[in-house]
Amino acid sequence: MGHKWILDVLTDLRSFAQDNDLQLLTDQLAQTTKVASVEIAATSEEKSLVPNGDSQHNRALFTGVGAQKGLC
């Protein structure tokens, strides 16, 4: 199934927030969707490069990215 389904869920949540005038939540979900897209894409790339998918490496990589951008 993969991880891309979560992007649809986040989009639905963002639409709900927007329709109900929850601007802060709308903005946060937009940012979360961007982070999820980047992480899913990078995880897919990593798994194609690393035979067994080094998930520990991926977590460290994205923890650093989120912390640098003030997302964590």
Backbone as XML, in Angstrom:
<?xml version="1.0"?>
<chain id="A" units="angstrom">
  <residue number="1" name="MET">
    <atom name="N" x="0.817" y="-1.201" z="0.000"/>
    <atom name="CA" x="0.000" y="0.000" z="0.000"/>
    <atom name="C" x="0.856" y="1.259" z="0.000"/>
  </residue>
  <residue number="2" name="GLY">
    <atom name="N" x="1.971" y="1.231" z="0.670"/>
    <atom name="CA" x="2.843" y="2.397" z="0.696"/>
    <atom name="C" x="2.381" y="3.442" z="1.703"/>
  </residue>
  <residue number="3" name="HIS">
    <atom name="N" x="2.977" y="4.613" z="1.575"/>
    <atom name="CA" x="2.704" y="5.696" z="2.522"/>
    <atom name="C" x="1.921" y="6.847" z="1.907"/>
  </residue>
  <residue number="4" name="LYS">
    <atom name="N" x="1.703" y="6.816" z="0.613"/>
    <atom name="CA" x="1.104" y="7.976" z="-0.050"/>
    <atom name="C" x="-0.346" y="8.232" z="0.354"/>
  </residue>
  <residue number="5" name="TRP">
    <atom name="N" x="-1.026" y="7.241" z="0.898"/>
    <atom name="CA" x="-2.411" y="7.430" z="1.336"/>
    <atom name="C" x="-2.521" y="8.528" z="2.377"/>
  </residue>
  <residue number="6" name="ILE">
    <atom name="N" x="-1.467" y="8.687" z="3.176"/>
    <atom name="CA" x="-1.514" y="9.688" z="4.244"/>
    <atom name="C" x="-1.654" y="11.094" z="3.678"/>
  </residue>
  <residue number="7" name="LEU">
    <atom name="N" x="-1.133" y="11.316" z="2.467"/>
    <atom name="CA" x="-1.265" y="12.632" z="1.840"/>
    <atom name="C" x="-2.729" y="12.944" z="1.546"/>
  </residue>
  <residue number="8" name="ASP">
    <atom name="N" x="-3.487" y="11.936" z="1.142"/>
    <atom name="CA" x="-4.927" y="12.124" z="0.912"/>
    <atom name="C" x="-5.650" y="12.457" z="2.216"/>
  </residue>
  <residue number="9" name="VAL">
    <atom name="N" x="-5.272" y="11.785" z="3.282"/>
    <atom name="CA" x="-5.887" y="12.044" z="4.587"/>
    <atom name="C" x="-5.586" y="13.472" z="5.032"/>
  </residue>
  <residue number="10" name="LEU">
    <atom name="N" x="-4.331" y="13.887" z="4.891"/>
    <atom name="CA" x="-3.957" y="15.246" z="5.279"/>
    <atom name="C" x="-4.694" y="16.291" z="4.446"/>
  </residue>
  <residue number="11" name="THR">
    <atom name="N" x="-4.869" y="16.013" z="3.162"/>
    <atom name="CA" x="-5.608" y="16.926" z="2.286"/>
    <atom name="C" x="-7.060" y="17.041" z="2.737"/>
  </residue>
  <residue number="12" name="ASP">
    <atom name="N" x="-7.668" y="15.917" z="3.082"/>
    <atom name="CA" x="-9.052" y="15.939" z="3.573"/>
    <atom name="C" x="-9.166" y="16.727" z="4.882"/>
  </residue>
  <residue number="13" name="LEU">
    <atom name="N" x="-8.226" y="16.513" z="5.778"/>
    <atom name="CA" x="-8.234" y="17.246" z="7.046"/>
    <atom name="C" x="-8.069" y="18.746" z="6.818"/>
  </residue>
  <residue number="14" name="ARG">
    <atom name="N" x="-7.178" y="19.097" z="5.892"/>
    <atom name="CA" x="-6.962" y="20.514" z="5.579"/>
    <atom name="C" x="-8.229" y="21.139" z="4.996"/>
  </residue>
  <residue number="15" name="SER">
    <atom name="N" x="-8.908" y="20.421" z="4.128"/>
    <atom name="CA" x="-10.166" y="20.923" z="3.557"/>
    <atom name="C" x="-11.210" y="21.148" z="4.650"/>
  </residue>
  <residue number="16" name="PHE">
    <atom name="N" x="-11.303" y="20.206" z="5.573"/>
    <atom name="CA" x="-12.236" y="20.352" z="6.690"/>
    <atom name="C" x="-11.893" y="21.594" z="7.511"/>
  </residue>
  <residue number="17" name="ALA">
    <atom name="N" x="-10.620" y="21.750" z="7.838"/>
    <atom name="CA" x="-10.192" y="22.899" z="8.635"/>
    <atom name="C" x="-10.500" y="24.209" z="7.907"/>
  </residue>
  <residue number="18" name="GLN">
    <atom name="N" x="-10.224" y="24.242" z="6.623"/>
    <atom name="CA" x="-10.474" y="25.448" z="5.833"/>
    <atom name="C" x="-11.978" y="25.751" z="5.762"/>
  </residue>
  <residue number="19" name="ASP">
    <atom name="N" x="-12.781" y="24.735" z="5.534"/>
    <atom name="CA" x="-14.238" y="24.915" z="5.446"/>
    <atom name="C" x="-14.848" y="25.388" z="6.768"/>
  </residue>
  <residue number="20" name="ASN">
    <atom name="N" x="-14.158" y="25.118" z="7.865"/>
    <atom name="CA" x="-14.665" y="25.480" z="9.188"/>
    <atom name="C" x="-13.908" y="26.654" z="9.809"/>
  </residue>
  <residue number="21" name="ASP">
    <atom name="N" x="-13.240" y="27.431" z="8.958"/>
    <atom name="CA" x="-12.527" y="28.648" z="9.384"/>
    <atom name="C" x="-11.521" y="28.399" z="10.505"/>
  </residue>
  <residue number="22" name="LEU">
    <atom name="N" x="-10.812" y="27.294" z="10.405"/>
    <atom name="CA" x="-9.748" y="26.971" z="11.361"/>
    <atom name="C" x="-8.411" y="27.277" z="10.684"/>
  </residue>
  <residue number="23" name="GLN">
    <atom name="N" x="-8.080" y="28.565" z="10.596"/>
    <atom name="CA" x="-6.946" y="29.001" z="9.792"/>
    <atom name="C" x="-5.609" y="28.465" z="10.295"/>
  </residue>
  <residue number="24" name="LEU">
    <atom name="N" x="-5.387" y="28.494" z="11.591"/>
    <atom name="CA" x="-4.123" y="27.988" z="12.129"/>
    <atom name="C" x="-3.954" y="26.507" z="11.811"/>
  </residue>
  <residue number="25" name="LEU">
    <atom name="N" x="-5.018" y="25.740" z="11.981"/>
    <atom name="CA" x="-4.969" y="24.312" z="11.661"/>
    <atom name="C" x="-4.773" y="24.103" z="10.162"/>
  </residue>
  <residue number="26" name="THR">
    <atom name="N" x="-5.447" y="24.912" z="9.346"/>
    <atom name="CA" x="-5.276" y="24.830" z="7.892"/>
    <atom name="C" x="-3.816" y="25.034" z="7.513"/>
  </residue>
  <residue number="27" name="ASP">
    <atom name="N" x="-3.199" y="26.062" z="8.078"/>
    <atom name="CA" x="-1.791" y="26.351" z="7.785"/>
    <atom name="C" x="-0.876" y="25.231" z="8.266"/>
  </residue>
  <residue number="28" name="GLN">
    <atom name="N" x="-1.150" y="24.717" z="9.462"/>
    <atom name="CA" x="-0.320" y="23.639" z="10.010"/>
    <atom name="C" x="-0.429" y="22.379" z="9.167"/>
  </residue>
  <residue number="29" name="LEU">
    <atom name="N" x="-1.623" y="22.059" z="8.715"/>
    <atom name="CA" x="-1.811" y="20.867" z="7.884"/>
    <atom name="C" x="-1.151" y="21.034" z="6.518"/>
  </residue>
  <residue number="30" name="ALA">
    <atom name="N" x="-1.129" y="22.250" z="5.989"/>
    <atom name="CA" x="-0.420" y="22.501" z="4.731"/>
    <atom name="C" x="1.071" y="22.231" z="4.918"/>
  </residue>
  <residue number="31" name="GLN">
    <atom name="N" x="1.624" y="22.706" z="6.024"/>
    <atom name="CA" x="3.042" y="22.471" z="6.318"/>
    <atom name="C" x="3.298" y="20.985" z="6.553"/>
  </residue>
  <residue number="32" name="THR">
    <atom name="N" x="2.417" y="20.332" z="7.271"/>
    <atom name="CA" x="2.557" y="18.901" z="7.543"/>
    <atom name="C" x="2.523" y="18.094" z="6.257"/>
  </residue>
  <residue number="33" name="THR">
    <atom name="N" x="1.668" y="18.489" z="5.324"/>
    <atom name="CA" x="1.588" y="17.808" z="4.032"/>
    <atom name="C" x="2.901" y="17.942" z="3.268"/>
  </residue>
  <residue number="34" name="LYS">
    <atom name="N" x="3.504" y="19.125" z="3.310"/>
    <atom name="CA" x="4.798" y="19.327" z="2.643"/>
    <atom name="C" x="5.874" y="18.440" z="3.266"/>
  </residue>
  <residue number="35" name="VAL">
    <atom name="N" x="5.916" y="18.416" z="4.588"/>
    <atom name="CA" x="6.907" y="17.590" z="5.287"/>
    <atom name="C" x="6.693" y="16.116" z="4.959"/>
  </residue>
  <residue number="36" name="ALA">
    <atom name="N" x="5.451" y="15.675" z="4.977"/>
    <atom name="CA" x="5.146" y="14.274" z="4.666"/>
    <atom name="C" x="5.554" y="13.930" z="3.239"/>
  </residue>
  <residue number="37" name="SER">
    <atom name="N" x="5.296" y="14.823" z="2.307"/>
    <atom name="CA" x="5.668" y="14.582" z="0.907"/>
    <atom name="C" x="7.171" y="14.412" z="0.750"/>
  </residue>
  <residue number="38" name="VAL">
    <atom name="N" x="7.924" y="15.288" z="1.388"/>
    <atom name="CA" x="9.386" y="15.217" z="1.311"/>
    <atom name="C" x="9.892" y="13.938" z="1.960"/>
  </residue>
  <residue number="39" name="GLU">
    <atom name="N" x="9.363" y="13.630" z="3.124"/>
    <atom name="CA" x="9.822" y="12.440" z="3.839"/>
    <atom name="C" x="9.479" y="11.159" z="3.084"/>
  </residue>
  <residue number="40" name="ILE">
    <atom name="N" x="8.278" y="11.084" z="2.537"/>
    <atom name="CA" x="7.878" y="9.900" z="1.770"/>
    <atom name="C" x="8.755" y="9.744" z="0.539"/>
  </residue>
  <residue number="41" name="ALA">
    <atom name="N" x="9.002" y="10.842" z="-0.161"/>
    <atom name="CA" x="9.848" y="10.783" z="-1.357"/>
    <atom name="C" x="11.266" y="10.346" z="-1.004"/>
  </residue>
  <residue number="42" name="ALA">
    <atom name="N" x="11.816" y="10.913" z="0.054"/>
    <atom name="CA" x="13.180" y="10.563" z="0.449"/>
    <atom name="C" x="13.257" y="9.126" z="0.947"/>
  </residue>
  <residue number="43" name="THR">
    <atom name="N" x="12.251" y="8.681" z="1.675"/>
    <atom name="CA" x="12.231" y="7.302" z="2.158"/>
    <atom name="C" x="12.184" y="6.338" z="0.985"/>
  </residue>
  <residue number="44" name="SER">
    <atom name="N" x="11.396" y="6.669" z="-0.022"/>
    <atom name="CA" x="11.318" y="5.830" z="-1.221"/>
    <atom name="C" x="12.662" y="5.770" z="-1.926"/>
  </residue>
  <residue number="45" name="GLU">
    <atom name="N" x="13.336" y="6.919" z="-2.020"/>
    <atom name="CA" x="14.658" y="6.960" z="-2.648"/>
    <atom name="C" x="15.667" y="6.159" z="-1.842"/>
  </residue>
  <residue number="46" name="GLU">
    <atom name="N" x="15.636" y="6.325" z="-0.519"/>
    <atom name="CA" x="16.564" y="5.600" z="0.349"/>
    <atom name="C" x="16.370" y="4.096" z="0.213"/>
  </residue>
  <residue number="47" name="LYS">
    <atom name="N" x="15.126" y="3.647" z="0.182"/>
    <atom name="CA" x="14.861" y="2.217" z="0.081"/>
    <atom name="C" x="15.336" y="1.660" z="-1.248"/>
  </residue>
  <residue number="48" name="SER">
    <atom name="N" x="15.320" y="2.475" z="-2.288"/>
    <atom name="CA" x="15.803" y="1.992" z="-3.577"/>
    <atom name="C" x="17.329" y="1.931" z="-3.595"/>
  </residue>
  <residue number="49" name="LEU">
    <atom name="N" x="17.981" y="2.713" z="-2.730"/>
    <atom name="CA" x="19.442" y="2.715" z="-2.672"/>
    <atom name="C" x="19.985" y="1.737" z="-1.635"/>
  </residue>
  <residue number="50" name="VAL">
    <atom name="N" x="19.249" y="1.523" z="-0.552"/>
    <atom name="CA" x="19.679" y="0.651" z="0.533"/>
    <atom name="C" x="18.826" y="-0.613" z="0.477"/>
  </residue>
  <residue number="51" name="PRO">
    <atom name="N" x="19.456" y="-1.791" z="0.319"/>
    <atom name="CA" x="18.697" y="-3.025" z="0.123"/>
    <atom name="C" x="17.580" y="-3.267" z="1.138"/>
  </residue>
  <residue number="52" name="ASN">
    <atom name="N" x="17.820" y="-3.032" z="2.418"/>
    <atom name="CA" x="16.800" y="-3.317" z="3.431"/>
    <atom name="C" x="16.165" y="-2.062" z="4.007"/>
  </residue>
  <residue number="53" name="GLY">
    <atom name="N" x="16.383" y="-0.914" z="3.407"/>
    <atom name="CA" x="15.777" y="0.328" z="3.884"/>
    <atom name="C" x="16.219" y="0.702" z="5.282"/>
  </residue>
  <residue number="54" name="ASP">
    <atom name="N" x="17.227" y="1.515" z="5.407"/>
    <atom name="CA" x="17.788" y="1.910" z="6.687"/>
    <atom name="C" x="16.899" y="2.968" z="7.333"/>
  </residue>
  <residue number="55" name="SER">
    <atom name="N" x="15.846" y="2.541" z="8.022"/>
    <atom name="CA" x="14.885" y="3.485" z="8.581"/>
    <atom name="C" x="15.492" y="4.341" z="9.692"/>
  </residue>
  <residue number="56" name="GLN">
    <atom name="N" x="16.466" y="3.833" z="10.415"/>
    <atom name="CA" x="17.124" y="4.612" z="11.462"/>
    <atom name="C" x="17.793" y="5.832" z="10.846"/>
  </residue>
  <residue number="57" name="HIS">
    <atom name="N" x="18.445" y="5.649" z="9.698"/>
    <atom name="CA" x="19.086" y="6.762" z="8.989"/>
    <atom name="C" x="18.038" y="7.787" z="8.572"/>
  </residue>
  <residue number="58" name="ASN">
    <atom name="N" x="16.900" y="7.331" z="8.065"/>
    <atom name="CA" x="15.848" y="8.241" z="7.616"/>
    <atom name="C" x="15.317" y="9.084" z="8.766"/>
  </residue>
  <residue number="59" name="ARG">
    <atom name="N" x="15.102" y="8.480" z="9.930"/>
    <atom name="CA" x="14.605" y="9.233" z="11.079"/>
    <atom name="C" x="15.579" y="10.326" z="11.465"/>
  </residue>
  <residue number="60" name="ALA">
    <atom name="N" x="16.859" y="10.002" z="11.511"/>
    <atom name="CA" x="17.864" y="10.992" z="11.880"/>
    <atom name="C" x="17.906" y="12.116" z="10.857"/>
  </residue>
  <residue number="61" name="LEU">
    <atom name="N" x="17.808" y="11.772" z="9.595"/>
    <atom name="CA" x="17.847" y="12.762" z="8.525"/>
    <atom name="C" x="16.706" y="13.760" z="8.676"/>
  </residue>
  <residue number="62" name="PHE">
    <atom name="N" x="15.490" y="13.286" z="8.900"/>
    <atom name="CA" x="14.349" y="14.182" z="8.948"/>
    <atom name="C" x="14.188" y="14.873" z="10.281"/>
  </residue>
  <residue number="63" name="THR">
    <atom name="N" x="14.695" y="14.297" z="11.341"/>
    <atom name="CA" x="14.681" y="15.000" z="12.615"/>
    <atom name="C" x="15.523" y="16.254" z="12.488"/>
  </residue>
  <residue number="64" name="GLY">
    <atom name="N" x="16.672" y="16.129" z="11.823"/>
    <atom name="CA" x="17.535" y="17.288" z="11.608"/>
    <atom name="C" x="16.882" y="18.332" z="10.733"/>
  </residue>
  <residue number="65" name="VAL">
    <atom name="N" x="16.219" y="17.916" z="9.679"/>
    <atom name="CA" x="15.564" y="18.857" z="8.772"/>
    <atom name="C" x="14.457" y="19.601" z="9.498"/>
  </residue>
  <residue number="66" name="GLY">
    <atom name="N" x="13.619" y="18.883" z="10.232"/>
    <atom name="CA" x="12.528" y="19.524" z="10.955"/>
    <atom name="C" x="13.029" y="20.490" z="12.014"/>
  </residue>
  <residue number="67" name="ALA">
    <atom name="N" x="14.074" y="20.092" z="12.717"/>
    <atom name="CA" x="14.621" y="20.944" z="13.761"/>
    <atom name="C" x="15.203" y="22.221" z="13.173"/>
  </residue>
  <residue number="68" name="GLN">
    <atom name="N" x="15.868" y="22.107" z="12.024"/>
    <atom name="CA" x="16.459" y="23.281" z="11.387"/>
    <atom name="C" x="15.395" y="24.266" z="10.936"/>
  </residue>
  <residue number="69" name="LYS">
    <atom name="N" x="14.257" y="23.775" z="10.519"/>
    <atom name="CA" x="13.196" y="24.640" z="10.006"/>
    <atom name="C" x="12.193" y="25.004" z="11.093"/>
  </residue>
  <residue number="70" name="GLY">
    <atom name="N" x="12.449" y="24.586" z="12.327"/>
    <atom name="CA" x="11.543" y="24.887" z="13.417"/>
    <atom name="C" x="10.252" y="24.096" z="13.376"/>
  </residue>
  <residue number="71" name="LEU">
    <atom name="N" x="10.281" y="22.927" z="12.740"/>
    <atom name="CA" x="9.077" y="22.122" z="12.595"/>
    <atom name="C" x="8.907" y="21.126" z="13.726"/>
  </residue>
  <residue number="72" name="CYS">
    <atom name="N" x="9.956" y="20.854" z="14.473"/>
    <atom name="CA" x="9.872" y="19.848" z="15.538"/>
    <atom name="C" x="9.722" y="20.504" z="16.887"/>
  </residue>
</chain>
